[in-house]
Amino acid sequence: MYHQRGHNRVVQVHDLKDYFRASIEGVLSKQGVEVDAHATHYVVNLLTLFSRSDELYQDDGVTYGLRPLALMLSDAAVAQNAAERNNSLQRIGDVAMFIAGFFADSLMGKPVDIDYYIHMGENAYGSLSEEVRGTFRGDTFADTYKELAINFQILVDVLNEVRDEARQERDVDLLRTYEIWLKTGSKRAQGLLRQHGVVPISDSRKMRRH
């Protein structure tokens, strides 16, 4: 398995799951945050799964690509049974986590930005936690989904850092970083701004929300 690093370099990765696990655990330690081990294990498995494009993208026979989150939510609302509804909610959370974590910059200037993905992901995992609680499956997964919902922003920050470390990214787009901080309150974005001499003002976020 090969993993791209930087702009022109590719490094060989013998076990992609181990690579993601070590990267996430390293960033969690560096950022000084704690996330339940079951939740981090879930994210590691999610990244490993979505490293295959056929798992990330959907083919309905007409189009091939990512189904908009709003349409996935519509699927959940009209689902014929609990299993279909839960699958749609899980898909929303998973796709939102992956896109917000690794492709936040690609959302700039789009109709929906990273804050939309975070909001949708948090709500999807939170709803899923309530849906499965008390069922046989819920005995294993309800608390994990709740943890993913509660720590969604933290995990997105972790994946942003994993992405930049893999690219060996050193340059920081301060305008985009400030925009992400305004929209999400990301502690990582706030830290990057401070490192570059920009002191974000909390009142700016309050004004942006109104």
C-alpha positions in Angstrom: 0.0 0.0 0.0 1.3 3.4 -0.9 0.5 6.7 0.8 1.2 10.1 -0.8 3.3 12.5 1.3 4.1 16.0 0.4 3.5 17.2 -3.2 5.8 14.8 -5.1 6.8 12.1 -2.7 5.1 8.7 -2.0 6.0 6.5 0.9 5.2 2.8 1.3 2.8 1.8 4.0 2.8 -1.9 4.8 -0.4 -1.8 6.9 -2.8 1.1 6.3 -4.8 0.4 9.5 -1.7 0.5 11.6 -0.6 3.7 9.9 -3.9 5.5 10.7 -3.9 4.2 14.2 -0.4 5.4 15.0 -1.1 8.8 13.3 -4.3 9.4 15.2 -2.9 8.3 18.5 0.2 10.5 17.9 -2.0 13.6 17.2 -4.2 13.0 20.2 -1.2 12.8 22.4 0.3 15.9 20.9 -2.9 17.9 21.2 -3.4 16.7 24.7 -7.0 15.5 24.2 -8.6 12.3 25.2 -11.2 10.3 23.1 -12.6 7.0 24.1 -10.6 4.1 22.6 -13.7 2.6 20.9 -14.4 5.8 19.1 -10.8 6.1 17.9 -10.9 2.5 16.8 -14.1 3.3 14.8 -12.4 6.2 13.1 -9.3 4.1 12.2 -11.6 1.5 10.6 -13.5 4.2 8.8 -10.4 5.7 7.3 -9.2 2.2 6.2 -12.5 1.5 4.6 -12.8 4.8 2.8 -9.2 4.5 1.4 -11.0 2.3 -1.2 -12.9 4.6 -3.5 -15.6 2.0 -4.2 -16.5 2.2 -0.5 -16.6 6.0 -0.3 -18.4 6.7 -3.6 -21.8 5.3 -4.5 -22.9 3.9 -7.9 -26.7 3.9 -8.4 -26.4 2.9 -12.0 -26.8 6.4 -13.3 -24.3 8.5 -11.4 -21.1 7.6 -9.5 -20.0 9.8 -6.6 -20.9 11.2 -3.2 -24.6 11.5 -2.5 -25.3 14.9 -0.8 -25.8 14.6 2.9 -29.2 16.3 2.7 -30.4 13.5 0.4 -29.0 10.9 2.7 -31.0 12.5 5.5 -34.0 12.3 3.3 -33.3 8.6 2.9 -33.3 8.2 6.6 -36.6 10.0 7.0 -38.4 7.8 4.5 -36.7 4.5 5.4 -38.9 1.5 5.4 -37.5 0.0 8.6 -35.0 0.8 11.5 -32.1 -1.0 9.8 -32.4 1.2 6.7 -32.7 4.3 8.7 -29.7 3.5 10.9 -27.6 2.6 7.8 -28.4 6.1 6.4 -27.6 7.8 9.6 -24.3 6.0 9.9 -23.4 6.8 6.3 -24.1 10.5 7.0 -21.8 10.5 10.1 -19.1 8.5 8.3 -19.0 10.6 5.1 -19.2 13.9 7.1 -16.3 12.8 9.3 -14.1 11.8 6.4 -14.8 14.9 4.2 -14.5 17.4 7.1 -11.4 15.7 8.3 -9.5 15.3 5.0 -11.1 17.6 2.5 -12.1 20.7 4.4 -10.1 23.0 2.0 -12.1 21.6 -1.0 -15.3 22.9 0.6 -14.2 26.6 0.5 -16.5 28.6 -1.6 -19.0 25.8 -1.9 -22.7 26.2 -1.0 -22.0 24.2 2.2 -18.8 24.4 4.2 -17.1 22.5 7.0 -19.5 23.7 9.7 -22.4 22.0 7.8 -20.6 18.7 7.6 -19.8 18.9 11.3 -23.4 19.7 12.2 -24.7 16.9 10.1 -22.2 14.4 11.4 -22.8 15.3 15.0 -26.5 15.0 14.6 -26.4 11.8 12.6 -24.2 9.9 15.1 -26.2 11.4 18.0 -29.5 10.2 16.5 -28.0 6.8 15.7 -26.9 6.4 19.3 -30.5 6.9 20.5 -31.9 4.6 17.7 -29.7 1.6 18.6 -29.7 2.0 22.4 -31.6 -0.8 24.0 -31.2 -3.1 21.0 -28.8 -6.0 20.7 -26.6 -3.9 18.5 -26.8 -1.0 20.9 -25.1 -2.9 23.7 -21.9 -2.6 21.6 -22.3 0.6 19.6 -24.6 3.1 21.2 -22.0 4.6 23.5 -19.5 4.7 20.6 -21.8 6.6 18.4 -22.5 9.0 21.3 -18.8 9.5 21.8 -18.4 10.2 18.1 -21.2 12.8 18.2 -19.8 14.6 21.3 -16.2 14.6 20.1 -16.9 15.1 16.4 -15.2 18.5 16.2 -12.2 17.2 18.1 -11.9 14.2 15.8 -12.1 16.5 12.7 -9.3 18.6 14.2 -7.3 15.4 14.7 -7.8 14.2 11.1 -6.9 17.7 9.8 -3.6 17.3 11.7 -3.1 13.8 10.4 -3.7 15.1 6.8 -1.2 17.9 7.2 1.5 15.7 8.8 1.1 13.2 5.9 1.6 16.0 3.4 4.4 17.5 5.5 2.4 20.7 5.2 4.2 23.8 6.6 2.4 26.7 5.0 -0.8 27.8 6.6 -3.6 29.6 4.8 -4.4 32.1 7.5 -7.6 33.4 5.9 -9.0 29.9 5.5 -7.9 28.9 9.0 -9.6 32.0 10.4 -12.8 31.2 8.4 -12.8 27.6 9.8 -12.3 29.0 13.3 -15.2 31.4 12.9 -17.5 28.7 11.6 -16.6 25.9 13.9 -14.7 27.2 16.9 -11.9 24.7 16.1 -9.3 24.7 18.8 -6.7 23.5 16.2 -7.5 26.5 13.9 -7.3 28.8 16.9 -3.9 27.4 17.9 -2.6 27.8 14.3 -3.7 31.4 14.2 -2.0 32.2 17.5 1.2 30.5 16.3 1.2 33.0 13.4 0.5 36.0 15.5 -3.2 36.2 14.9 -5.3 36.5 18.1 -8.9 35.4 17.3 -11.5 37.4 19.2 -14.5 35.4 20.6 -16.9 38.2 19.9 -16.2 37.7 16.2 -17.7 34.2 16.4 -20.8 35.5 18.2 -21.3 38.1 15.5 -20.8 35.5 12.8 -23.5 33.2 14.3 -26.0 36.0 14.3 
